[in-house]
Amino acid sequence: MYKHIYTSPSVDFFLGKGTLEALNKDSNTPFEMIHPEDKAIMEAKVSGEIDYNEGIIQRLKGTDGIYHYFEEYATPIYENGKIVAIQGIMRNIDDKVKLERELYYQSTHDALTNIYNRGYFDKMLHYYNELENVSIGMILCDVDKLKFVNDTYGHKKGDQLIQAVAKLLTDFFSDTTIICRVGGDEFVIILPKTSREQLDFLFDHFRKKINHSPVESDGIHLQMSIGKAFRDQSFNEMESIYIEADKNMYIEKNQKRNLTLRL
């Protein structure tokens, strides 16, 4: 059984009016306020099974029902070699956590399209190449004649088409896929834990979609060249699967170019 002795009245400012009163009435209140995923941290703190030299990050629910982030530096008080009390200083770090999340988002997402960027793609290549071995598929998409649009109508129009491509991809593929913009006109879709049959099915349906509904913005439309590759296991195969999908994509692009020249 734990006994609450003192909490600063400022707790009402961070967690809502009535929080201090609740703490004074029931010493079990902190265990009711703690985020379920952080409960083990609080239990370790009060039992002495934690490093008190490090800041303790935990989320507490305010009276508004929202969890707020706090960093605590706690000091155990001992009697006869046993912990009899814990005193700590806590500070609210909601703004810090928000900033860290924003910075992380910016570091992993393309500013123009808000899908994952090349840096995140490289991280996923490393992850599935060395850390998690799964069946994996990959689809590469290259926007045809984007340079022509940029040169003829301006880069603003080209950017609008790139954004339209990103929306098409995010609308078509599920949340379990990883969609990245890896170059000016090149996109990659990684499909972890898929089968060859599933990849072929998605690839064929996606091809039909872009053939019948070209990417369009303000009357200007573009087609895409696409290629795919699959491996039963991802370990030590991510570079080769990317090369194969890229090769297949360029085969299609060259076929289109040769057809245009013949016409």
C-alpha positions in Angstrom: 0.0 0.0 0.0 1.3 3.4 -1.0 0.7 6.7 0.8 0.7 10.0 -1.0 2.4 12.8 1.0 2.7 15.9 -1.2 2.3 17.1 -4.7 2.7 20.7 -5.9 -0.6 22.5 -6.6 0.8 23.2 -10.1 -0.3 19.7 -11.0 -3.8 21.2 -11.5 -2.3 23.5 -14.2 -0.9 20.6 -16.2 -3.5 17.9 -15.6 -6.6 19.9 -14.9 -8.5 21.2 -11.9 -9.3 18.6 -9.3 -6.2 16.5 -9.9 -4.5 17.5 -6.7 -7.7 16.8 -4.7 -7.9 13.4 -6.2 -4.2 12.7 -5.3 -4.8 13.8 -1.7 -7.9 11.6 -1.4 -6.6 8.4 -2.9 -2.9 7.4 -3.0 -3.6 5.0 -5.8 -4.6 7.8 -8.2 -1.2 7.9 -10.0 -1.6 4.3 -11.0 -5.1 5.1 -12.4 -3.7 8.1 -14.3 -0.7 6.4 -15.8 -0.8 5.3 -19.4 -1.3 1.5 -19.6 2.0 1.2 -21.6 3.9 3.1 -18.9 2.4 1.3 -15.8 5.5 -1.0 -15.7 7.7 2.1 -15.5 5.9 3.5 -12.5 5.9 0.1 -10.7 9.7 -0.2 -11.3 10.1 3.4 -10.0 8.4 2.7 -6.7 10.0 -0.8 -6.2 13.6 0.4 -6.9 14.0 -1.6 -10.1 14.9 1.4 -12.2 18.0 3.6 -12.8 17.3 6.8 -10.8 20.2 8.5 -12.5 18.1 8.8 -15.7 15.1 10.9 -16.4 11.9 8.8 -16.2 9.5 9.5 -19.1 5.8 8.7 -18.4 2.4 9.7 -19.6 -0.4 10.8 -17.2 -4.0 11.3 -18.1 -5.4 14.8 -17.4 -9.0 15.6 -16.5 -9.5 16.3 -20.2 -8.9 12.7 -21.0 -5.7 13.4 -22.8 -2.4 11.9 -21.9 0.4 14.3 -21.2 4.2 13.6 -21.2 6.3 14.2 -18.1 9.9 13.7 -17.3 10.7 12.9 -13.7 14.0 12.8 -11.8 13.2 10.6 -8.8 15.3 10.0 -5.6 14.6 6.9 -3.5 14.7 7.3 0.3 16.0 4.2 2.2 15.7 2.9 5.8 17.6 -0.2 6.8 18.5 -0.8 3.1 14.8 -0.7 2.0 13.0 1.9 -0.1 10.5 3.6 2.1 9.7 6.6 0.0 10.2 8.3 -3.4 10.6 12.0 -4.0 10.8 13.4 -7.4 10.7 16.5 -9.5 8.6 16.4 -12.7 8.3 18.7 -15.7 5.8 18.6 -18.5 7.5 17.8 -21.8 4.5 17.9 -24.2 6.1 20.7 -26.3 9.4 18.8 -26.4 7.7 15.6 -27.5 5.7 17.5 -30.1 8.8 19.1 -31.5 10.7 15.8 -31.6 7.8 14.2 -33.5 7.7 17.1 -36.0 11.5 16.9 -36.6 11.3 13.1 -37.1 8.4 13.5 -39.5 10.3 16.1 -41.5 13.4 13.8 -41.6 11.4 10.9 -42.9 8.9 12.5 -45.2 9.1 14.3 -48.6 8.1 17.9 -48.2 6.2 18.1 -51.5 4.1 15.0 -51.2 4.1 14.1 -47.5 4.9 10.5 -48.3 8.1 8.8 -47.1 11.4 10.2 -48.6 14.6 8.6 -49.8 16.2 8.6 -46.4 13.3 6.5 -45.0 13.4 4.2 -48.0 17.1 3.6 -47.3 16.3 2.8 -43.7 13.7 0.2 -44.8 16.2 -1.3 -47.2 18.6 -1.8 -44.3 15.8 -3.0 -42.0 14.5 -5.8 -44.3 18.0 -6.6 -45.5 19.5 -7.2 -42.1 17.0 -7.1 -39.2 13.7 -8.7 -40.3 13.5 -11.6 -42.8 10.2 -11.6 -44.6 8.8 -12.3 -48.1 8.8 -9.0 -49.9 7.6 -7.3 -53.1 8.6 -4.0 -54.6 7.1 -1.8 -57.3 8.9 1.1 -58.9 7.0 3.9 -60.6 8.6 6.5 -62.9 6.5 9.5 -64.1 6.8 9.7 -67.9 7.7 13.0 -69.6 7.8 15.0 -66.4 10.7 17.0 -67.7 8.6 18.0 -70.7 5.9 19.3 -68.4 8.4 21.2 -66.3 10.0 22.8 -69.4 6.7 23.6 -71.1 4.4 24.6 -68.3 6.8 25.3 -65.5 7.9 23.5 -62.4 4.8 24.5 -60.4 2.7 22.4 -62.8 5.2 19.6 -62.5 5.0 19.7 -58.8 1.2 19.5 -59.0 1.5 16.3 -61.0 4.0 14.8 -58.6 1.5 15.5 -55.8 -1.3 13.9 -57.9 0.9 10.8 -58.3 1.5 10.6 -54.6 -2.2 10.8 -53.9 -2.9 8.1 -56.5 -0.4 5.8 -54.8 -1.7 6.4 -51.2 -5.3 6.0 -52.3 -4.6 2.7 -54.2 -2.2 0.9 -51.8 -3.0 -0.2 -48.3 -1.6 1.1 -45.0 0.6 -2.0 -44.8 2.7 -0.9 -47.7 5.5 1.6 -47.6 5.3 4.4 -50.2 8.3 6.5 -50.9 9.4 9.2 -53.2 13.0 8.4 -53.9 13.8 10.9 -56.7 12.3 13.7 -58.7 10.0 11.5 -60.7 10.5 8.1 -59.1 8.4 6.4 -56.5 8.8 3.0 -54.7 6.2 0.9 -53.0 7.6 -1.8 -50.6 5.2 -4.6 -49.8 6.4 -6.6 -46.8 5.0 -10.0 -45.9 3.3 -10.4 -49.3 3.2 -13.3 -51.7 4.1 -13.4 -55.4 0.5 -13.9 -56.2 -0.6 -10.9 -54.2 2.1 -8.7 -55.8 1.1 -9.8 -59.3 -2.5 -9.1 -58.5 -1.8 -5.6 -57.2 0.6 -4.8 -59.9 -1.8 -5.8 -62.7 -4.7 -3.8 -61.1 -2.5 -0.8 -60.6 -1.4 -0.9 -64.2 -5.0 -1.0 -65.4 -5.8 1.9 -63.2 -3.0 4.2 -64.5 -3.7 3.1 -68.1 -7.4 3.9 -67.9 -7.0 6.9 -65.6 -3.8 8.8 -66.3 -2.5 11.1 -63.6 -4.0 14.5 -64.3 -3.8 18.0 -63.0 -5.6 21.0 -64.7 -6.0 19.2 -68.0 -2.4 17.9 -68.2 -2.0 14.2 -67.8 1.0 11.9 -67.5 1.4 8.1 -67.6 3.8 6.1 -65.5 6.2 3.3 -66.3 6.2 0.6 -63.6 8.3 -2.5 -62.7 8.1 -5.1 -60.0 10.2 -7.7 -58.3 9.7 -10.3 -55.5 11.7 -12.4 -53.1 10.6 -15.1 -50.7 13.2 -13.8 -48.2 14.4 -10.3 -47.8 17.7 -10.9 -46.0 20.6 -9.8 -48.2 18.2 -9.4 -51.1 17.0 -5.8 -50.9 19.6 -4.3 -53.2 19.0 -6.9 -55.8 15.2 -6.6 -55.6 15.5 -2.9 -56.1 17.8 -3.3 -59.1 15.4 -5.9 -60.7 12.3 -3.7 -60.2 14.2 -0.7 -61.6 15.3 -2.8 -64.6 11.8 -4.0 -65.3 10.5 -0.4 -65.0 13.0 0.8 -67.6 12.1 -2.0 -70.0 8.5 -0.7 -70.0 9.7 2.9 -70.3 11.9 2.0 -73.3 9.1 0.0 -74.9 6.9 3.1 -74.7 9.6 5.3 -76.2 10.2 2.9 -79.1 6.5 2.7 -79.8 6.4 6.5 -79.9 9.3 6.7 -82.3 7.7 4.1 -84.7 4.5 6.1 -84.7 
